[in-house]
Amino acid sequence: MFRNNLHGFAIWLLVVLVTTELGAQETRPPQMPTSTYKLDYVFSELQDGKRINARSYSALVRLMDKGSIRLGNRVPILVANSKDGGNQIQYLDIGVNIDCRVEQEVEGGVMLFTNVETSSLAPEQPGENRTGDPVIRQVRYQTDNVVPLGKGTLLGSADEVDGTRRLQIEVTATKVR
């Protein structure tokens, strides 16, 4: 009789353990992506094929998360004069905006989404006498690229509209963990 009770208890214990384990598996939260990447962006200005200026921006981004960099100034713009003699002013953001997302890992690299917007005030040309609102230069890139790990990759390149300079944007992705 003791042997039958022990055998019944063992079966009951096994059922409880299996049921508990199955229930625990169902209630566990889904695993979040743990890979993290450092994205180093370099914006280069070239003139006659020579680099004359370079600016660097870096972001740490987890797989499937969005990274953003915002850097710049707010420029006041007079938009209207009111009847009571006051002015209505709006502000224009000038500078660099970078949005990025490591969308997936691929062999030897990552699939990277990048949206870049740069804007600046155009310099006044010799002999020009500006009296109105400032002239704004703007460059936008939106790309999906496969970027090999540890190697600089050119995302885009464009000539200035009213000058002889060229803007290049490169990125290097490095797996941190």
Residue frames as qw, qx, qy, qz and C-alpha x, y, z in Angstrom:
[[0.000, 0.886, 0.463, 0.000, 0.00, 0.00, 0.00],
 [0.312, -0.778, 0.122, 0.532, 2.86, 2.38, 0.85],
 [0.412, -0.105, 0.616, 0.663, 4.40, 1.57, -2.53],
 [0.202, 0.633, 0.656, 0.359, 1.12, 2.47, -4.37],
 [0.149, -0.936, -0.248, 0.202, 0.82, 5.73, -2.43],
 [0.404, -0.577, 0.337, 0.625, 4.44, 6.62, -3.21],
 [0.364, 0.186, 0.685, 0.603, 3.89, 5.84, -6.88],
 [0.066, 0.812, 0.556, 0.166, 0.71, 7.99, -6.94],
 [0.286, -0.867, -0.044, 0.405, 2.50, 10.82, -5.15],
 [0.440, -0.297, 0.490, 0.692, 5.36, 10.72, -7.69],
 [0.256, 0.479, 0.664, 0.514, 2.91, 10.97, -10.60],
 [0.105, -0.913, -0.392, 0.044, 1.06, 13.83, -8.89],
 [0.396, -0.712, 0.160, 0.557, 4.37, 15.67, -8.25],
 [0.415, 0.000, 0.598, 0.685, 5.42, 15.22, -11.88],
 [0.130, 0.709, 0.604, 0.338, 2.09, 16.63, -13.14],
 [0.242, -0.917, -0.196, 0.249, 2.40, 19.64, -10.79],
 [0.444, -0.512, 0.337, 0.653, 5.98, 20.36, -11.90],
 [0.340, 0.238, 0.651, 0.636, 5.16, 20.07, -15.62],
 [0.009, 0.829, 0.533, 0.171, 2.03, 22.23, -15.25],
 [0.332, -0.845, -0.046, 0.417, 3.96, 24.85, -13.27],
 [0.434, -0.289, 0.471, 0.712, 6.75, 24.96, -15.88],
 [0.246, 0.477, 0.661, 0.525, 4.27, 25.28, -18.76],
 [0.121, -0.908, -0.399, 0.028, 2.44, 28.07, -16.95],
 [0.407, -0.703, 0.137, 0.567, 5.71, 29.89, -16.28],
 [0.414, 0.016, 0.568, 0.711, 6.68, 29.68, -19.94],
 [0.121, 0.698, 0.606, 0.362, 3.38, 31.23, -20.99],
 [0.231, -0.936, -0.246, 0.098, 3.70, 34.18, -18.58],
 [0.575, -0.348, 0.177, 0.719, 7.33, 35.08, -19.34],
 [0.280, 0.845, 0.006, -0.455, 7.63, 38.38, -21.19],
 [0.822, 0.527, 0.057, 0.210, 9.02, 38.20, -24.73],
 [0.678, -0.331, 0.110, 0.647, 12.77, 38.64, -24.93],
 [0.196, 0.948, -0.017, -0.248, 13.83, 42.14, -25.97],
 [0.760, 0.523, -0.148, 0.356, 16.64, 42.47, -28.51],
 [0.635, -0.703, 0.029, 0.320, 19.88, 42.86, -26.62],
 [0.668, 0.192, 0.203, 0.689, 22.28, 43.77, -29.41],
 [0.064, -0.931, -0.111, 0.342, 23.49, 47.34, -29.15],
 [0.683, 0.381, 0.220, 0.583, 25.36, 49.24, -31.86],
 [0.204, -0.684, 0.012, 0.700, 27.41, 52.42, -31.89],
 [0.543, 0.672, 0.396, 0.309, 26.68, 54.42, -35.03],
 [0.344, -0.547, 0.113, 0.754, 29.34, 56.99, -35.95],
 [0.481, 0.786, 0.361, 0.144, 28.20, 59.48, -38.59],
 [0.406, -0.391, 0.189, 0.804, 30.71, 61.76, -40.32],
 [0.401, 0.864, 0.302, -0.037, 29.52, 64.73, -42.39],
 [0.551, -0.269, 0.291, 0.734, 32.33, 65.94, -44.65],
 [0.369, 0.884, 0.076, -0.277, 32.52, 69.04, -46.81],
 [0.699, -0.045, 0.434, 0.567, 34.76, 68.67, -49.84],
 [0.319, 0.887, -0.035, -0.332, 36.03, 71.27, -52.26],
 [0.460, 0.691, -0.535, -0.156, 37.98, 70.28, -55.35],
 [0.860, 0.072, -0.505, 0.008, 38.13, 66.71, -54.00],
 [0.361, 0.221, -0.633, 0.648, 39.78, 67.75, -50.70],
 [0.457, -0.655, -0.597, 0.078, 38.11, 67.53, -47.30],
 [0.142, 0.513, -0.152, 0.833, 37.88, 71.03, -45.85],
 [0.420, -0.336, 0.403, -0.741, 35.59, 70.30, -42.90],
 [0.531, -0.137, -0.828, -0.117, 34.24, 67.26, -41.06],
 [0.464, -0.372, 0.362, -0.718, 31.73, 66.94, -38.23],
 [0.356, 0.013, -0.934, 0.025, 31.09, 63.74, -36.27],
 [0.626, -0.281, 0.166, -0.708, 27.97, 62.53, -34.47],
 [0.265, 0.111, -0.955, 0.075, 27.55, 59.26, -32.54],
 [0.694, -0.254, 0.089, -0.668, 24.59, 57.35, -31.14],
 [0.083, -0.123, 0.978, -0.147, 24.17, 54.09, -29.25],
 [0.672, 0.061, -0.139, -0.725, 21.13, 52.25, -30.58],
 [0.509, -0.073, 0.841, -0.167, 19.64, 48.88, -29.64],
 [0.029, 0.101, 0.867, 0.487, 18.41, 46.59, -32.37],
 [0.085, -0.587, -0.746, -0.302, 14.94, 47.76, -33.54],
 [0.219, -0.770, -0.369, 0.472, 15.02, 50.97, -31.42],
 [0.362, 0.831, 0.169, 0.387, 15.10, 54.49, -32.84],
 [0.538, -0.382, -0.115, 0.742, 17.98, 56.84, -32.16],
 [0.212, 0.903, 0.271, 0.259, 17.77, 60.62, -32.62],
 [0.499, -0.261, -0.069, 0.824, 20.31, 63.42, -32.59],
 [0.128, 0.907, 0.330, 0.228, 19.21, 67.07, -32.69],
 [0.535, -0.397, -0.021, 0.746, 21.78, 69.84, -32.72],
 [0.295, 0.517, 0.373, 0.711, 21.41, 73.45, -33.79],
 [0.052, -0.172, -0.256, 0.950, 19.98, 76.91, -33.19],
 [0.177, 0.724, 0.663, -0.060, 16.59, 78.57, -33.29],
 [0.232, 0.046, 0.220, 0.946, 16.49, 81.57, -35.62],
 [0.213, 0.598, 0.517, -0.574, 13.74, 84.19, -35.09],
 [0.170, 0.254, 0.613, 0.728, 11.75, 85.12, -38.21],
 [0.254, 0.313, 0.270, -0.874, 9.36, 88.10, -38.30],
 [0.178, 0.310, 0.883, 0.304, 6.13, 86.81, -39.85],
 [0.054, -0.738, -0.528, -0.417, 3.67, 89.66, -39.22],
 [0.062, 0.127, -0.319, 0.937, 3.16, 93.04, -37.64],
 [0.094, -0.575, -0.799, 0.149, 0.10, 93.25, -35.47],
 [0.012, 0.801, 0.359, 0.480, -2.32, 96.22, -35.42],
 [0.490, -0.864, -0.101, 0.045, -1.20, 97.29, -31.96],
 [0.147, 0.894, -0.414, 0.083, 2.40, 97.73, -33.11],
 [0.641, -0.453, 0.620, -0.004, 3.74, 94.41, -31.83],
 [0.397, 0.479, -0.702, -0.345, 5.51, 91.83, -33.96],
 [0.948, -0.081, 0.209, -0.226, 4.66, 88.19, -34.45],
 [0.110, 0.653, -0.744, -0.090, 7.76, 86.00, -34.50],
 [0.993, -0.012, -0.001, -0.118, 8.20, 82.35, -35.40],
 [0.343, -0.677, 0.636, 0.143, 11.36, 80.36, -34.84],
 [0.839, 0.437, -0.294, -0.140, 13.11, 78.23, -37.42],
 [0.790, -0.459, 0.382, 0.138, 15.33, 75.34, -36.30],
 [0.540, 0.741, -0.398, -0.012, 18.70, 75.35, -38.06],
 [0.357, -0.591, 0.717, -0.094, 21.27, 72.58, -37.67],
 [0.322, 0.234, -0.897, -0.193, 21.47, 68.79, -37.87],
 [0.772, -0.114, 0.332, -0.530, 18.74, 66.20, -37.32],
 [0.321, 0.288, -0.887, -0.165, 19.60, 62.49, -37.50],
 [0.815, -0.128, 0.310, -0.472, 17.09, 59.67, -36.99],
 [0.357, 0.408, -0.828, -0.141, 18.42, 56.13, -37.21],
 [0.841, -0.184, 0.325, -0.391, 17.32, 52.56, -36.55],
 [0.018, 0.337, -0.927, -0.162, 19.22, 49.27, -36.78],
 [0.751, 0.045, -0.110, -0.649, 16.42, 47.24, -38.36],
 [0.991, -0.084, 0.070, -0.083, 18.05, 43.81, -38.44],
 [0.389, -0.611, 0.640, 0.255, 21.33, 41.99, -38.22],
 [0.859, 0.483, -0.116, -0.125, 22.68, 40.46, -41.43],
 [0.916, -0.087, 0.040, 0.389, 25.81, 38.43, -42.00],
 [0.603, 0.052, 0.019, 0.796, 28.76, 40.70, -41.28],
 [0.046, 0.184, 0.047, 0.981, 26.66, 43.83, -40.86],
 [0.155, 0.474, 0.668, -0.552, 23.32, 45.47, -40.17],
 [0.124, 0.614, 0.567, 0.534, 20.36, 46.80, -42.12],
 [0.241, -0.387, -0.316, 0.832, 20.33, 50.48, -41.14],
 [0.127, 0.821, 0.474, 0.293, 17.62, 53.09, -41.71],
 [0.369, -0.324, -0.133, 0.861, 18.90, 56.68, -41.62],
 [0.154, 0.862, 0.398, 0.274, 17.07, 59.97, -42.07],
 [0.487, -0.295, -0.074, 0.819, 19.35, 63.04, -42.08],
 [0.176, 0.893, 0.315, 0.268, 18.44, 66.69, -42.43],
 [0.493, -0.295, -0.091, 0.813, 20.98, 69.50, -42.32],
 [0.168, 0.884, 0.335, 0.279, 20.12, 73.16, -42.64],
 [0.496, -0.328, -0.083, 0.800, 22.15, 76.35, -42.42],
 [0.179, 0.894, 0.152, -0.381, 21.91, 80.02, -43.15],
 [0.716, 0.475, 0.201, 0.471, 23.32, 80.79, -46.59],
 [0.408, -0.445, -0.025, 0.797, 26.08, 83.40, -46.37],
 [0.310, 0.878, 0.150, -0.331, 25.43, 86.75, -47.94],
 [0.756, 0.334, 0.262, 0.498, 27.16, 86.98, -51.31],
 [0.344, -0.293, 0.053, 0.890, 29.54, 89.91, -52.05],
 [0.086, -0.058, -0.335, -0.936, 27.55, 92.94, -53.14],
 [0.366, -0.488, -0.740, -0.284, 24.26, 91.43, -51.91],
 [0.120, -0.206, 0.383, -0.892, 22.22, 93.56, -49.54],
 [0.361, -0.385, -0.839, -0.130, 19.65, 91.32, -47.83],
 [0.228, -0.266, 0.270, -0.897, 16.93, 93.06, -45.92],
 [0.778, -0.203, -0.208, -0.557, 14.32, 90.29, -45.63],
 [0.898, -0.334, 0.241, -0.154, 14.24, 86.87, -44.13],
 [0.280, -0.578, 0.728, 0.240, 17.38, 84.74, -44.19],
 [0.736, 0.359, -0.468, -0.332, 18.07, 82.28, -46.98],
 [0.725, -0.363, 0.554, -0.191, 18.15, 78.70, -45.71],
 [0.427, 0.406, -0.774, -0.231, 20.24, 75.86, -47.20],
 [0.769, -0.189, 0.461, -0.400, 18.91, 72.39, -46.64],
 [0.399, 0.325, -0.828, -0.221, 20.04, 68.84, -47.47],
 [0.773, -0.173, 0.390, -0.470, 17.96, 65.72, -46.74],
 [0.349, 0.279, -0.878, -0.174, 18.82, 62.05, -47.05],
 [0.778, -0.163, 0.390, -0.465, 16.62, 59.07, -46.26],
 [0.486, 0.433, -0.738, -0.178, 18.24, 55.69, -46.85],
 [0.918, -0.249, 0.263, -0.164, 18.00, 51.99, -46.05],
 [0.438, 0.668, -0.602, 0.008, 21.46, 50.44, -46.35],
 [0.951, -0.225, -0.133, 0.164, 23.29, 47.28, -45.45],
 [0.010, 0.886, -0.404, 0.226, 26.26, 48.55, -43.48],
 [0.818, 0.088, -0.503, 0.264, 29.21, 46.19, -42.83],
 [0.631, -0.760, -0.098, 0.120, 30.41, 46.23, -39.23],
 [0.621, -0.547, 0.190, 0.529, 33.52, 48.32, -38.56],
 [0.451, 0.137, 0.457, 0.754, 33.78, 49.82, -42.08],
 [0.144, 0.480, 0.095, -0.860, 32.89, 53.36, -43.09],
 [0.340, 0.435, 0.782, 0.290, 30.02, 53.32, -45.57],
 [0.043, 0.059, -0.175, -0.982, 29.03, 56.25, -47.78],
 [0.267, 0.512, 0.748, -0.327, 25.30, 56.91, -47.35],
 [0.381, 0.828, 0.399, 0.102, 25.05, 59.83, -49.72],
 [0.422, -0.267, 0.175, 0.848, 26.82, 62.68, -51.43],
 [0.284, 0.826, 0.472, 0.117, 25.51, 65.90, -52.99],
 [0.387, 0.236, 0.060, 0.889, 26.82, 69.13, -54.49],
 [0.005, 0.513, 0.374, -0.772, 25.80, 72.47, -53.02],
 [0.416, 0.738, 0.529, 0.040, 23.13, 74.17, -55.10],
 [0.215, 0.972, 0.029, 0.092, 24.87, 77.55, -55.27],
 [0.278, -0.822, 0.489, 0.092, 28.52, 76.68, -54.68],
 [0.591, 0.513, -0.618, -0.074, 31.40, 74.39, -55.51],
 [0.243, -0.380, 0.811, -0.374, 31.38, 72.31, -52.35],
 [0.670, -0.068, -0.672, -0.308, 30.18, 68.75, -51.91],
 [0.537, -0.426, 0.488, -0.540, 28.60, 67.20, -48.78],
 [0.598, 0.105, -0.789, -0.091, 29.22, 63.52, -47.97],
 [0.657, -0.449, 0.329, -0.508, 27.62, 61.49, -45.20],
 [0.553, 0.235, -0.798, 0.052, 29.30, 58.31, -43.98],
 [0.729, -0.501, 0.194, -0.424, 28.45, 55.91, -41.17],
 [0.375, 0.308, -0.858, 0.169, 30.39, 53.24, -39.31],
 [0.800, -0.408, -0.072, -0.435, 28.44, 50.65, -37.28],
 [0.262, 0.371, -0.824, 0.338, 30.17, 48.83, -34.42],
 [0.729, -0.429, -0.491, -0.209, 28.54, 46.14, -32.30],
 [0.159, -0.622, 0.492, -0.588, 28.91, 47.06, -28.62],
 [0.330, -0.148, 0.866, -0.345, 27.11, 44.06, -27.14]]
